[in-house]
Amino acid sequence: MTKPQKPRAYLIDTSIYIFRAWHSYDDDITDAEGNPANAVYGFSEFLFELIKRTGASKGSSYIACAFDASQTNSYRREIFEEYKANRPPAPEELKVQFAYCRDFCRAIGLADYSSNRFEADDIIGTLAHRLREQGYAITIISADKDLAQLVLGEDDFWWDYARDNQLNPKGVEKQFGVRPEQIADMLALSGDKVDNIPGIPGIGYTLAARILNKYPTVEDILENIENISKMKFRGSARVQNLVDEHQSILPMTKKLTTIVTDAQFQGPKQDITWHGIDEELIHDVFERLDASNMRRKKWLTL
């Protein structure tokens, strides 16, 4: 007997696709007032392609966009003040386009969410947790391996859209060397330079995965530091000494790399059902963008 297919929710990590559009679309693309609009155009093209490709239909498709807002009350900076301190602020012209992209999401009827305390990852983690409990299969659209830790259901996927790489739980394990629920532990051990999270010196992803295959969590590793030297890999005694020397950071780094699944955040919609385009809002956005008739017609006939 065929197992009934679960409804699927698509949860989009928007920042990656907005930044990608900003870098890849021509800087000469502007709105009606001459302001940069290349990221908006690129992001809107990504959304159009995604809606078409997933076969989204009004009233029976579930899509949400998670945005990173200004972290004025950052949960992770309360844990570690230097979290993401290595990142320069986004240029002002891109900040404006982020707001534009949110307006565009609302105009085409997609739920959008943000928080000044939690990141887009945490919003996606919370939505995934809620929706999975309601019987949904989850597809997380992102190129960020951190989010692979949320691929917990057998029907769930992490989808690196640009590379068309879709991974279910077994695929995550094959690509990253650990099960989805161990991704946070792997990053806690190795650190994450992009987010300025310190790790154990000399331990990269491959070595972290090898240790976690023996001791499945950071907590297990902390209870078995004296046994690492008995593992059968070159330099295990040196690695044991490094873990012993730096063990005090691991509880903190595990908190930093673990995605929150009970975050509080805001959005204009309570549900993520796609009901189609709001024609009044989309016309307003098209006017602000000075969009071509061809672009307008493409969206309005979706």
GICORHU-V54569 format. One record per residue. N is the residue number from 1. RES is the residue in three letters. OMEGA is omega in degrees with one decimal (NA if undefined). Layout:
n/res/omega
N/RES/OMEGA
N/RES/OMEGA
This chain:
n/res/omega
1/MET/-177.9
2/THR/178.6
3/LYS/179.8
4/PRO/-176.8
5/GLN/178.9
6/LYS/169.3
7/PRO/-175.6
8/ARG/176.6
9/ALA/178.4
10/TYR/-177.1
11/LEU/-169.0
12/ILE/173.3
13/ASP/-165.0
14/THR/-171.6
15/SER/-177.9
16/ILE/-174.9
17/TYR/174.7
18/ILE/177.4
19/PHE/-179.7
20/ARG/178.5
21/ALA/-179.5
22/TRP/-179.4
23/HIS/-171.1
24/SER/-180.0
25/TYR/-173.7
26/ASP/178.5
27/ASP/-177.6
28/ASP/178.7
29/ILE/-176.3
30/THR/176.1
31/ASP/-175.4
32/ALA/-179.2
33/GLU/177.7
34/GLY/178.0
35/ASN/179.4
36/PRO/-179.8
37/ALA/-175.6
38/ASN/179.8
39/ALA/179.5
40/VAL/179.5
41/TYR/-178.9
42/GLY/179.7
43/PHE/179.4
44/SER/177.0
45/GLU/176.6
46/PHE/-179.0
47/LEU/179.5
48/PHE/-179.3
49/GLU/-179.1
50/LEU/179.9
51/ILE/178.9
52/LYS/-173.8
53/ARG/-178.9
54/THR/179.9
55/GLY/-178.1
56/ALA/178.3
57/SER/-174.5
58/LYS/175.3
59/GLY/-179.1
60/SER/176.0
61/SER/-172.2
62/TYR/-174.6
63/ILE/175.8
64/ALA/177.7
65/CYS/178.4
66/ALA/-178.1
67/PHE/170.3
68/ASP/176.2
69/ALA/175.5
70/SER/-175.1
71/GLN/-178.5
72/THR/-179.2
73/ASN/-168.7
74/SER/176.2
75/TYR/-175.6
76/ARG/176.7
77/ARG/171.8
78/GLU/179.2
79/ILE/-175.7
80/PHE/-172.4
81/GLU/-176.7
82/GLU/179.2
83/TYR/-179.2
84/LYS/-178.9
85/ALA/-179.7
86/ASN/-175.3
87/ARG/174.0
88/PRO/178.0
89/PRO/178.5
90/ALA/176.7
91/PRO/-176.1
92/GLU/-178.0
93/GLU/177.1
94/LEU/176.5
95/LYS/179.1
96/VAL/-178.3
97/GLN/174.6
98/PHE/178.4
99/ALA/176.9
100/TYR/-178.4
101/CYS/176.6
102/ARG/177.0
103/ASP/-178.9
104/PHE/177.5
105/CYS/-178.5
106/ARG/-179.3
107/ALA/179.4
108/ILE/171.0
109/GLY/179.0
110/LEU/175.4
111/ALA/176.6
112/ASP/-174.4
113/TYR/175.2
114/SER/179.3
115/SER/175.2
116/ASN/179.1
117/ARG/-177.0
118/PHE/-177.6
119/GLU/177.6
120/ALA/177.9
121/ASP/-177.7
122/ASP/176.0
123/ILE/178.1
124/ILE/179.2
125/GLY/-179.7
126/THR/177.2
127/LEU/179.8
128/ALA/-179.6
129/HIS/-179.3
130/ARG/-174.7
131/LEU/177.9
132/ARG/177.9
133/GLU/179.3
134/GLN/174.8
135/GLY/179.2
136/TYR/163.2
137/ALA/-172.8
138/ILE/167.5
139/THR/-180.0
140/ILE/-175.9
141/ILE/-175.4
142/SER/171.6
143/ALA/-176.2
144/ASP/-178.2
145/LYS/177.9
146/ASP/-175.4
147/LEU/176.5
148/ALA/178.3
149/GLN/-178.5
150/LEU/-178.3
151/VAL/-169.9
152/LEU/178.4
153/GLY/-177.2
154/GLU/179.3
155/ASP/-178.7
156/ASP/176.9
157/PHE/164.3
158/TRP/-171.5
159/TRP/170.6
160/ASP/-167.2
161/TYR/-175.7
162/ALA/179.1
163/ARG/-176.8
164/ASP/-179.3
165/ASN/-179.8
166/GLN/-176.6
167/LEU/168.9
168/ASN/-177.7
169/PRO/179.0
170/LYS/177.4
171/GLY/176.1
172/VAL/-179.7
173/GLU/-179.9
174/LYS/-176.5
175/GLN/-172.9
176/PHE/175.4
177/GLY/177.9
178/VAL/176.0
179/ARG/-178.8
180/PRO/-177.4
181/GLU/178.0
182/GLN/-178.7
183/ILE/-179.7
184/ALA/177.9
185/ASP/178.6
186/MET/-179.9
187/LEU/177.3
188/ALA/179.3
189/LEU/-172.2
190/SER/-173.8
191/GLY/-179.7
192/ASP/-176.7
193/LYS/-178.2
194/VAL/-178.8
195/ASP/179.5
196/ASN/176.7
197/ILE/179.8
198/PRO/175.6
199/GLY/174.6
200/ILE/-179.7
201/PRO/176.3
202/GLY/178.8
203/ILE/175.5
204/GLY/-176.2
205/TYR/-176.0
206/THR/-179.7
207/LEU/177.0
208/ALA/179.3
209/ALA/-179.7
210/ARG/178.7
211/ILE/-178.1
212/LEU/174.6
213/ASN/176.6
214/LYS/-179.7
215/TYR/-161.8
216/PRO/-178.8
217/THR/173.9
218/VAL/-179.4
219/GLU/177.0
220/ASP/179.4
221/ILE/180.0
222/LEU/178.6
223/GLU/-175.1
224/ASN/-178.5
225/ILE/-176.3
226/GLU/-179.6
227/ASN/-178.0
228/ILE/-179.0
229/SER/179.5
230/LYS/179.5
231/MET/-172.2
232/LYS/169.4
233/PHE/-176.0
234/ARG/178.0
235/GLY/-176.4
236/SER/178.9
237/ALA/178.1
238/ARG/179.4
239/VAL/177.1
240/GLN/179.7
241/ASN/179.7
242/LEU/178.8
243/VAL/178.9
244/ASP/-177.3
245/GLU/-172.9
246/HIS/-174.1
247/GLN/-175.1
248/SER/-177.8
249/ILE/-170.3
250/LEU/176.1
251/PRO/179.3
252/MET/-176.8
253/THR/176.5
254/LYS/176.8
255/LYS/-178.6
256/LEU/-174.5
257/THR/179.2
258/THR/179.8
259/ILE/-179.8
260/VAL/179.5
261/THR/175.8
262/ASP/-177.4
263/ALA/173.0
264/GLN/-177.9
265/PHE/-174.4
266/GLN/174.7
267/GLY/-177.1
268/PRO/-177.6
269/LYS/177.6
270/GLN/-179.8
271/ASP/-176.7
272/ILE/175.5
273/THR/179.0
274/TRP/-178.6
275/HIS/178.2
276/GLY/-172.5
277/ILE/170.5
278/ASP/-170.6
279/GLU/179.3
280/GLU/-179.4
281/LEU/-177.1
282/ILE/176.9
283/HIS/178.1
284/ASP/179.1
285/VAL/178.6
286/PHE/178.4
287/GLU/179.3
288/ARG/-179.7
289/LEU/-173.3
290/ASP/-176.1
291/ALA/179.5
292/SER/178.0
293/ASN/179.9
294/MET/179.1
295/ARG/179.3
296/ARG/-177.4
297/LYS/-178.8
298/LYS/-178.6
299/TRP/-174.5
300/LEU/177.2
301/THR/-179.7
302/LEU/NA
